[in-house]
Amino acid sequence: MRVAEASDLYLTQFDGLTQSHDGGAQPAWLRDLRRQAIARFRAEGFPTTRDEEFRATPVNAIADAAFEQAIADPTPAAALPAGIHEQFTIPDLTTAADVVFVNGRFAGHLSSVPALPNGIRIASLASVLATEPTLVEPYLNRNISFPMQGFTALNTAFIQDGAVVILPDNAVLDAPVHLVYVSLGNGRPFVAHPRTLIVAGRHSQAKVIESFVGSQTYFTNSVTEIVGAENSHVGHYRVQRESLEAFHVSGLHIRLGRNAVFASHSLTLGGQLVRNDVNATLDAEGIHCTLNGLYLVDGKRLVDNHTMIDHAKPHCESHELYKGVLDDQARGVFNGKIFVREDAQKTDAKQTNQVLLLSEDATINTKPQLEIFADDVKCTHGATIGQLAAEQMFYLRARGIGQAEAQAMLIHAFAADIVERIDLEPLRDQLEQYLLSRLPIDA
């Protein structure tokens, strides 16, 4: 299928959505938002390698395919494919709520969403849009300063369901919220457009985990918006373990207020073709923003991480560390930009990308960037690319450790640096076990 034909398919699907009961029953502002988004997609289409932001990441496999719109699978928990439930279950983790979506739609029979005190709201986006849309109207699609060509517009045009987490001022969630997006293939490739909205009021605190898992071939086109008001503390943990036949495109858009503290931990472990965009706007003084990421890529898979931190106001800090491990004929892309505006004096920003290549056929395109328009700042950026250090291998081999096990130990130490920064112990332990399972280390 040609790109134009694939775009026409989405336009036809959009017409079907607007004519359906779900589409027509939505509030007028949402219908207008959808129309604006589909008009943008019609004008832009999918990005190509002629677009600078996708120069190293061809998305033909997505743009040329005929993905059907996903239909929610009502199968009970016991009927989930073998291994799927275990992929998103985090042993020993006590949560405030578990919100599960199957093929982009809320699955109540798999979820646990109790009533919470202090006005905290956790619900599916579809239910909020149906009963009290004014709750999300001030935030939905208002925080996307750096739209991703085509994909974000497509997600917005097909907004139907996803998760909503809203904390009023001074509210504190003692346990994390776990949002789970499951994609179950049925032999025919489909696309889901989950939308997540997290709003933390003044002096509020929350931790939110997003898990993505699935089976067979499908396309997940996800957008998450996070708004952190003055003095809010938000921890965001994104674990992507999609099917190795799946395509995954995500946009994470963050806007923070005065003295807000935000930390993102992103782990990309699955997917055939993956594009992750993280865009943070530090829109007031005293903000502290941390972005940590780990991507493990093998076979002929491709993972692209694009990050952008916009220092819009003075006296803010940002710290970013992304690590990649590439094997076989895998390809990786990292493009990280720190943008310091003219008024953002006293900015302190540090960005690092470290990549370990395990094969001569693995490739990485890395591009750390600084754009600074203020003169009183401390900003650093850098990238290191290499193989396993010969002297470290020699040290381990000299102590009787075999070649394969020595390699595994060094790879594990490199990747575990990111996992160990996760402050949720059960999630950290689970990911640590996952790393161990991928490496030939005798426990």
C-alpha positions as a Python dict, from the first residue, in 0.01 Angstrom:
ca = {
    (1, 'M'): (0, 0, 0),
    (2, 'R'): (134, 344, -93),
    (3, 'V'): (167, 613, 177),
    (4, 'A'): (-114, 818, 23),
    (5, 'E'): (-342, 515, 29),
    (6, 'A'): (-257, 445, 394),
    (7, 'S'): (-335, 807, 484),
    (8, 'D'): (-665, 780, 299),
    (9, 'L'): (-747, 473, 509),
    (10, 'Y'): (-712, 676, 830),
    (11, 'L'): (-924, 954, 683),
    (12, 'T'): (-1195, 700, 603),
    (13, 'Q'): (-1170, 555, 953),
    (14, 'F'): (-1203, 905, 1097),
    (15, 'D'): (-1522, 962, 898),
    (16, 'G'): (-1660, 640, 1042),
    (17, 'L'): (-1572, 753, 1395),
    (18, 'T'): (-1743, 1089, 1361),
    (19, 'Q'): (-2056, 922, 1225),
    (20, 'S'): (-2071, 665, 1504),
    (21, 'H'): (-2256, 709, 1830),
    (22, 'D'): (-1927, 737, 2022),
    (23, 'G'): (-1799, 1012, 1799),
    (24, 'G'): (-2122, 1209, 1776),
    (25, 'A'): (-2198, 1196, 2148),
    (26, 'Q'): (-1879, 1376, 2248),
    (27, 'P'): (-1874, 1744, 2354),
    (28, 'A'): (-1841, 2012, 2087),
    (29, 'W'): (-1490, 2116, 2196),
    (30, 'L'): (-1367, 1758, 2153),
    (31, 'R'): (-1525, 1727, 1809),
    (32, 'D'): (-1352, 2052, 1710),
    (33, 'L'): (-1023, 1923, 1848),
    (34, 'R'): (-1057, 1604, 1647),
    (35, 'R'): (-1137, 1794, 1326),
    (36, 'Q'): (-833, 2019, 1372),
    (37, 'A'): (-613, 1718, 1433),
    (38, 'I'): (-731, 1523, 1128),
    (39, 'A'): (-687, 1835, 915),
    (40, 'R'): (-328, 1854, 1033),
    (41, 'F'): (-273, 1487, 958),
    (42, 'R'): (-428, 1534, 614),
    (43, 'A'): (-183, 1819, 548),
    (44, 'E'): (129, 1659, 697),
    (45, 'G'): (77, 1286, 662),
    (46, 'F'): (343, 1058, 802),
    (47, 'P'): (700, 1185, 837),
    (48, 'T'): (970, 1071, 597),
    (49, 'T'): (1348, 1067, 615),
    (50, 'R'): (1339, 1408, 448),
    (51, 'D'): (1211, 1545, 781),
    (52, 'E'): (1506, 1633, 1002),
    (53, 'E'): (1352, 1477, 1314),
    (54, 'F'): (1307, 1144, 1131),
    (55, 'R'): (1620, 1155, 919),
    (56, 'A'): (1757, 832, 1070),
    (57, 'T'): (1423, 661, 1133),
    (58, 'P'): (1222, 552, 830),
    (59, 'V'): (863, 476, 929),
    (60, 'N'): (758, 318, 602),
    (61, 'A'): (664, -4, 779),
    (62, 'I'): (398, 195, 964),
    (63, 'A'): (301, 443, 693),
    (64, 'D'): (263, 180, 421),
    (65, 'A'): (60, -68, 627),
    (66, 'A'): (-318, -106, 643),
    (67, 'F'): (-385, -107, 1017),
    (68, 'E'): (-748, -158, 1112),
    (69, 'Q'): (-899, 28, 1406),
    (70, 'A'): (-869, -181, 1720),
    (71, 'I'): (-1176, -344, 1867),
    (72, 'A'): (-1170, -398, 2241),
    (73, 'D'): (-1139, -763, 2337),
    (74, 'P'): (-1388, -851, 2613),
    (75, 'T'): (-1220, -1180, 2700),
    (76, 'P'): (-1187, -1245, 3074),
    (77, 'A'): (-853, -1242, 3250),
    (78, 'A'): (-828, -1620, 3239),
    (79, 'A'): (-840, -1610, 2858),
    (80, 'L'): (-546, -1374, 2811),
    (81, 'P'): (-270, -1532, 2601),
    (82, 'A'): (-8, -1722, 2795),
    (83, 'G'): (249, -1492, 2949),
    (84, 'I'): (64, -1165, 2891),
    (85, 'H'): (-71, -1128, 3245),
    (86, 'E'): (274, -1202, 3388),
    (87, 'Q'): (426, -929, 3172),
    (88, 'F'): (235, -647, 3339),
    (89, 'T'): (197, -791, 3688),
    (90, 'I'): (449, -646, 3936),
    (91, 'P'): (485, -887, 4232),
    (92, 'D'): (469, -738, 4581),
    (93, 'L'): (371, -393, 4451),
    (94, 'T'): (91, -229, 4645),
    (95, 'T'): (-93, 14, 4418),
    (96, 'A'): (-352, 285, 4464),
    (97, 'A'): (-525, 160, 4148),
    (98, 'D'): (-466, -77, 3858),
    (99, 'V'): (-625, 51, 3537),
    (100, 'V'): (-609, -192, 3245),
    (101, 'F'): (-688, -124, 2881),
    (102, 'V'): (-718, -394, 2615),
    (103, 'N'): (-669, -281, 2256),
    (104, 'G'): (-707, 79, 2363),
    (105, 'R'): (-1032, 37, 2560),
    (106, 'F'): (-1090, 21, 2936),
    (107, 'A'): (-1116, -337, 3066),
    (108, 'G'): (-1309, -317, 3391),
    (109, 'H'): (-1287, -691, 3459),
    (110, 'L'): (-907, -664, 3469),
    (111, 'S'): (-891, -337, 3664),
    (112, 'S'): (-909, -236, 4027),
    (113, 'V'): (-1005, 130, 4070),
    (114, 'P'): (-1127, 198, 4424),
    (115, 'A'): (-1276, 528, 4537),
    (116, 'L'): (-997, 750, 4665),
    (117, 'P'): (-1003, 1027, 4929),
    (118, 'N'): (-927, 1398, 4899),
    (119, 'G'): (-1088, 1440, 4559),
    (120, 'I'): (-835, 1225, 4374),
    (121, 'R'): (-977, 1101, 4044),
    (122, 'I'): (-858, 793, 3858),
    (123, 'A'): (-1078, 684, 3570),
    (124, 'S'): (-1092, 593, 3205),
    (125, 'L'): (-1090, 885, 2964),
    (126, 'A'): (-1399, 752, 2787),
    (127, 'S'): (-1604, 757, 3108),
    (128, 'V'): (-1488, 1109, 3195),
    (129, 'L'): (-1570, 1238, 2847),
    (130, 'A'): (-1916, 1081, 2874),
    (131, 'T'): (-2005, 1210, 3222),
    (132, 'E'): (-1795, 1517, 3311),
    (133, 'P'): (-1588, 1634, 3015),
    (134, 'T'): (-1518, 1971, 3178),
    (135, 'L'): (-1279, 1786, 3411),
    (136, 'V'): (-1029, 1731, 3129),
    (137, 'E'): (-1113, 2014, 2889),
    (138, 'P'): (-861, 2261, 3044),
    (139, 'Y'): (-574, 2015, 2997),
    (140, 'L'): (-634, 1780, 2706),
    (141, 'N'): (-401, 1865, 2418),
    (142, 'R'): (-301, 2194, 2587),
    (143, 'N'): (53, 2085, 2679),
    (144, 'I'): (195, 1969, 2348),
    (145, 'S'): (452, 2236, 2266),
    (146, 'F'): (651, 2016, 2026),
    (147, 'P'): (409, 1808, 1817),
    (148, 'M'): (543, 1497, 1650),
    (149, 'Q'): (481, 1506, 1278),
    (150, 'G'): (166, 1315, 1189),
    (151, 'F'): (156, 1071, 1479),
    (152, 'T'): (36, 1305, 1754),
    (153, 'A'): (-224, 1452, 1519),
    (154, 'L'): (-348, 1101, 1442),
    (155, 'N'): (-373, 1013, 1811),
    (156, 'T'): (-566, 1333, 1882),
    (157, 'A'): (-803, 1277, 1592),
    (158, 'F'): (-890, 931, 1729),
    (159, 'I'): (-910, 1018, 2099),
    (160, 'Q'): (-1155, 774, 2255),
    (161, 'D'): (-1008, 617, 2566),
    (162, 'G'): (-710, 605, 2795),
    (163, 'A'): (-636, 691, 3156),
    (164, 'V'): (-707, 1004, 3358),
    (165, 'V'): (-527, 1070, 3688),
    (166, 'I'): (-610, 1399, 3856),
    (167, 'L'): (-484, 1510, 4196),
    (168, 'P'): (-627, 1829, 4349),
    (169, 'D'): (-409, 2065, 4550),
    (170, 'N'): (-233, 1909, 4853),
    (171, 'A'): (-341, 1553, 4762),
    (172, 'V'): (-87, 1277, 4817),
    (173, 'L'): (-100, 925, 4674),
    (174, 'D'): (97, 699, 4905),
    (175, 'A'): (98, 412, 4654),
    (176, 'P'): (162, 425, 4278),
    (177, 'V'): (-104, 409, 4009),
    (178, 'H'): (-45, 135, 3751),
    (179, 'L'): (-177, 198, 3401),
    (180, 'V'): (-160, -106, 3174),
    (181, 'Y'): (-207, -103, 2797),
    (182, 'V'): (-247, -453, 2652),
    (183, 'S'): (-265, -519, 2278),
    (184, 'L'): (-400, -857, 2168),
    (185, 'G'): (-361, -938, 1801),
    (186, 'N'): (-618, -1146, 1616),
    (187, 'G'): (-417, -1221, 1304),
    (188, 'R'): (-502, -887, 1138),
    (189, 'P'): (-280, -583, 1213),
    (190, 'F'): (-461, -310, 1405),
    (191, 'V'): (-386, 28, 1557),
    (192, 'A'): (-479, 170, 1898),
    (193, 'H'): (-441, 534, 2005),
    (194, 'P'): (-432, 537, 2388),
    (195, 'R'): (-432, 878, 2554),
    (196, 'T'): (-314, 937, 2910),
    (197, 'L'): (-366, 1257, 3110),
    (198, 'I'): (-197, 1310, 3448),
    (199, 'V'): (-263, 1633, 3637),
    (200, 'A'): (-93, 1704, 3971),
    (201, 'G'): (-225, 2004, 4162),
    (202, 'R'): (-25, 2237, 4384),
    (203, 'H'): (176, 2058, 4658),
    (204, 'S'): (48, 1718, 4541),
    (205, 'Q'): (247, 1396, 4506),
    (206, 'A'): (199, 1094, 4282),
    (207, 'K'): (382, 808, 4113),
    (208, 'V'): (241, 660, 3793),
    (209, 'I'): (358, 349, 3607),
    (210, 'E'): (265, 296, 3241),
    (211, 'S'): (312, -60, 3113),
    (212, 'F'): (277, -160, 2746),
    (213, 'V'): (258, -529, 2653),
    (214, 'G'): (105, -734, 2374),
    (215, 'S'): (111, -1023, 2130),
    (216, 'Q'): (129, -1055, 1750),
    (217, 'T'): (144, -758, 1509),
    (218, 'Y'): (-13, -422, 1588),
    (219, 'F'): (61, -50, 1609),
    (220, 'T'): (44, 143, 1936),
    (221, 'N'): (29, 520, 1884),
    (222, 'S'): (36, 659, 2237),
    (223, 'V'): (30, 1013, 2380),
    (224, 'T'): (73, 1102, 2747),
    (225, 'E'): (34, 1452, 2889),
    (226, 'I'): (160, 1536, 3237),
    (227, 'V'): (90, 1866, 3413),
    (228, 'G'): (273, 1935, 3738),
    (229, 'A'): (161, 2248, 3922),
    (230, 'E'): (357, 2450, 4178),
    (231, 'N'): (552, 2236, 4428),
    (232, 'S'): (414, 1912, 4287),
    (233, 'H'): (619, 1592, 4291),
    (234, 'V'): (552, 1344, 4008),
    (235, 'G'): (737, 1021, 3932),
    (236, 'H'): (665, 860, 3596),
    (237, 'Y'): (777, 507, 3507),
    (238, 'R'): (729, 382, 3152),
    (239, 'V'): (799, 14, 3082),
    (240, 'Q'): (751, -86, 2719),
    (241, 'R'): (760, -462, 2659),
    (242, 'E'): (560, -480, 2338),
    (243, 'S'): (555, -779, 2106),
    (244, 'L'): (869, -802, 1894),
    (245, 'E'): (637, -784, 1592),
    (246, 'A'): (475, -462, 1711),
    (247, 'F'): (522, -98, 1615),
    (248, 'H'): (525, 158, 1894),
    (249, 'V'): (520, 538, 1872),
    (250, 'S'): (485, 744, 2187),
    (251, 'G'): (479, 1108, 2282),
    (252, 'L'): (533, 1214, 2644),
    (253, 'H'): (461, 1584, 2698),
    (254, 'I'): (537, 1746, 3034),
    (255, 'R'): (464, 2098, 3158),
    (256, 'L'): (584, 2196, 3505),
    (257, 'G'): (512, 2484, 3741),
    (258, 'R'): (718, 2667, 4000),
    (259, 'N'): (939, 2445, 4221),
    (260, 'A'): (789, 2129, 4071),
    (261, 'V'): (992, 1807, 4087),
    (262, 'F'): (952, 1556, 3806),
    (263, 'A'): (1136, 1232, 3728),
    (264, 'S'): (1087, 1006, 3425),
    (265, 'H'): (1221, 651, 3400),
    (266, 'S'): (1176, 504, 3052),
    (267, 'L'): (1263, 144, 2965),
    (268, 'T'): (1226, 25, 2606),
    (269, 'L'): (1255, -352, 2592),
    (270, 'G'): (1025, -462, 2307),
    (271, 'G'): (887, -360, 1969),
    (272, 'Q'): (1006, -402, 1612),
    (273, 'L'): (1010, -29, 1532),
    (274, 'V'): (992, 212, 1826),
    (275, 'R'): (990, 590, 1841),
    (276, 'N'): (979, 764, 2181),
    (277, 'D'): (947, 1143, 2205),
    (278, 'V'): (983, 1313, 2543),
    (279, 'N'): (921, 1688, 2556),
    (280, 'A'): (941, 1879, 2885),
    (281, 'T'): (866, 2249, 2931),
    (282, 'L'): (1006, 2405, 3250),
    (283, 'D'): (767, 2697, 3260),
    (284, 'A'): (848, 2855, 3598),
    (285, 'E'): (1139, 2904, 3835),
    (286, 'G'): (1292, 2642, 4063),
    (287, 'I'): (1192, 2331, 3866),
    (288, 'H'): (1392, 2007, 3890),
    (289, 'C'): (1346, 1766, 3597),
    (290, 'T'): (1511, 1424, 3558),
    (291, 'L'): (1493, 1203, 3248),
    (292, 'N'): (1643, 853, 3269),
    (293, 'G'): (1617, 596, 2992),
    (294, 'L'): (1735, 249, 2898),
    (295, 'Y'): (1685, 77, 2563),
    (296, 'L'): (1783, -281, 2480),
    (297, 'V'): (1777, -363, 2109),
    (298, 'D'): (1873, -678, 1919),
    (299, 'G'): (1793, -859, 1596),
    (300, 'K'): (1701, -610, 1324),
    (301, 'R'): (1494, -391, 1551),
    (302, 'L'): (1508, -9, 1558),
    (303, 'V'): (1459, 215, 1863),
    (304, 'D'): (1461, 596, 1835),
    (305, 'N'): (1459, 820, 2144),
    (306, 'H'): (1409, 1193, 2092),
    (307, 'T'): (1409, 1419, 2397),
    (308, 'M'): (1364, 1794, 2435),
    (309, 'I'): (1391, 1996, 2757),
    (310, 'D'): (1282, 2357, 2720),
    (311, 'H'): (1425, 2578, 2996),
    (312, 'A'): (1179, 2864, 2966),
    (313, 'K'): (1241, 3030, 3305),
    (314, 'P'): (1546, 3088, 3531),
    (315, 'H'): (1682, 2884, 3823),
    (316, 'C'): (1583, 2541, 3689),
    (317, 'E'): (1776, 2213, 3680),
    (318, 'S'): (1754, 1922, 3440),
    (319, 'H'): (1950, 1598, 3446),
    (320, 'E'): (1925, 1343, 3168),
    (321, 'L'): (2091, 1003, 3128),
    (322, 'Y'): (1998, 761, 2850),
    (323, 'K'): (2178, 429, 2799),
    (324, 'G'): (2148, 185, 2510),
    (325, 'V'): (2265, -172, 2452),
    (326, 'L'): (2261, -280, 2086),
    (327, 'D'): (2335, -627, 1951),
    (328, 'D'): (2313, -816, 1619),
    (329, 'Q'): (2200, -581, 1338),
    (330, 'A'): (2001, -353, 1567),
    (331, 'R'): (1982, 21, 1509),
    (332, 'G'): (1945, 294, 1765),
    (333, 'V'): (1884, 667, 1749),
    (334, 'F'): (1924, 921, 2026),
    (335, 'N'): (1856, 1288, 1969),
    (336, 'G'): (1854, 1495, 2286),
    (337, 'K'): (1812, 1871, 2287),
    (338, 'I'): (1839, 2119, 2570),
    (339, 'F'): (1691, 2458, 2482),
    (340, 'V'): (1773, 2750, 2714),
    (341, 'R'): (1572, 3064, 2649),
    (342, 'E'): (1708, 3415, 2687),
    (343, 'D'): (1537, 3473, 3023),
    (344, 'A'): (1639, 3135, 3167),
    (345, 'Q'): (1944, 3255, 3359),
    (346, 'K'): (2103, 3031, 3625),
    (347, 'T'): (2001, 2720, 3432),
    (348, 'D'): (2184, 2401, 3533),
    (349, 'A'): (2143, 2127, 3272),
    (350, 'K'): (2331, 1805, 3205),
    (351, 'Q'): (2265, 1548, 2933),
    (352, 'T'): (2447, 1219, 2870),
    (353, 'N'): (2392, 938, 2621),
    (354, 'Q'): (2598, 620, 2660),
    (355, 'V'): (2575, 331, 2413),
    (356, 'L'): (2723, -17, 2427),
    (357, 'L'): (2762, -191, 2091),
    (358, 'L'): (2788, -570, 2120),
    (359, 'S'): (2813, -640, 1749),
    (360, 'E'): (3006, -493, 1458),
    (361, 'D'): (2677, -479, 1267),
    (362, 'A'): (2489, -275, 1530),
    (363, 'T'): (2466, 99, 1463),
    (364, 'I'): (2376, 408, 1664),
    (365, 'N'): (2305, 763, 1551),
    (366, 'T'): (2343, 995, 1848),
    (367, 'K'): (2304, 1372, 1844),
    (368, 'P'): (2319, 1560, 2174),
    (369, 'Q'): (2230, 1927, 2125),
    (370, 'L'): (2248, 2250, 2321),
    (371, 'E'): (2077, 2571, 2211),
    (372, 'I'): (2158, 2841, 2465),
    (373, 'F'): (2037, 3200, 2449),
    (374, 'A'): (2121, 3294, 2810),
    (375, 'D'): (2469, 3385, 2933),
    (376, 'D'): (2470, 3275, 3299),
    (377, 'V'): (2420, 2900, 3277),
    (378, 'K'): (2589, 2566, 3346),
    (379, 'C'): (2510, 2327, 3062),
    (380, 'T'): (2690, 2012, 2952),
    (381, 'H'): (2613, 1737, 2706),
    (382, 'G'): (2795, 1439, 2570),
    (383, 'A'): (2775, 1097, 2410),
    (384, 'T'): (2998, 792, 2444),
    (385, 'I'): (2983, 490, 2216),
    (386, 'G'): (3194, 182, 2266),
    (387, 'Q'): (3232, -189, 2314),
    (388, 'L'): (3311, -388, 2627),
    (389, 'A'): (3634, -261, 2781),
    (390, 'A'): (3923, -499, 2716),
    (391, 'E'): (4090, -424, 3049),
    (392, 'Q'): (3772, -505, 3242),
    (393, 'M'): (3731, -829, 3050),
    (394, 'F'): (4093, -916, 3125),
    (395, 'Y'): (4040, -843, 3496),
    (396, 'L'): (3741, -1080, 3515),
    (397, 'R'): (3900, -1353, 3300),
    (398, 'A'): (4212, -1342, 3516),
    (399, 'R'): (3996, -1438, 3812),
    (400, 'G'): (3864, -1751, 3648),
    (401, 'I'): (3540, -1612, 3504),
    (402, 'G'): (3445, -1748, 3162),
    (403, 'Q'): (3428, -1533, 2849),
    (404, 'A'): (3047, -1536, 2813),
    (405, 'E'): (2980, -1480, 3181),
    (406, 'A'): (3233, -1196, 3200),
    (407, 'Q'): (3065, -1026, 2906),
    (408, 'A'): (2725, -1069, 3066),
    (409, 'M'): (2843, -924, 3395),
    (410, 'L'): (2976, -610, 3227),
    (411, 'I'): (2662, -566, 3016),
    (412, 'H'): (2446, -609, 3324),
    (413, 'A'): (2645, -353, 3523),
    (414, 'F'): (2613, -103, 3237),
    (415, 'A'): (2234, -142, 3203),
    (416, 'A'): (2159, -182, 3574),
    (417, 'D'): (2280, 172, 3638),
    (418, 'I'): (1946, 298, 3502),
    (419, 'V'): (1730, 35, 3671),
    (420, 'E'): (1886, 107, 4009),
    (421, 'R'): (1766, 468, 3987),
    (422, 'I'): (1403, 352, 4007),
    (423, 'D'): (1275, 422, 4358),
    (424, 'L'): (986, 171, 4350),
    (425, 'E'): (1151, -139, 4493),
    (426, 'P'): (912, -406, 4352),
    (427, 'L'): (933, -256, 4001),
    (428, 'R'): (1310, -222, 4031),
    (429, 'D'): (1342, -585, 4144),
    (430, 'Q'): (1125, -709, 3858),
    (431, 'L'): (1328, -519, 3600),
    (432, 'E'): (1649, -641, 3758),
    (433, 'Q'): (1526, -999, 3717),
    (434, 'Y'): (1434, -922, 3357),
    (435, 'L'): (1788, -801, 3288),
    (436, 'L'): (1930, -1114, 3448),
    (437, 'S'): (1704, -1332, 3234),
    (438, 'R'): (1839, -1169, 2919),
    (439, 'L'): (2200, -1244, 3014),
    (440, 'P'): (2381, -1575, 3077),
    (441, 'I'): (2458, -1506, 3444),
    (442, 'D'): (2426, -1783, 3699),
    (443, 'A'): (2208, -1647, 3978),
}
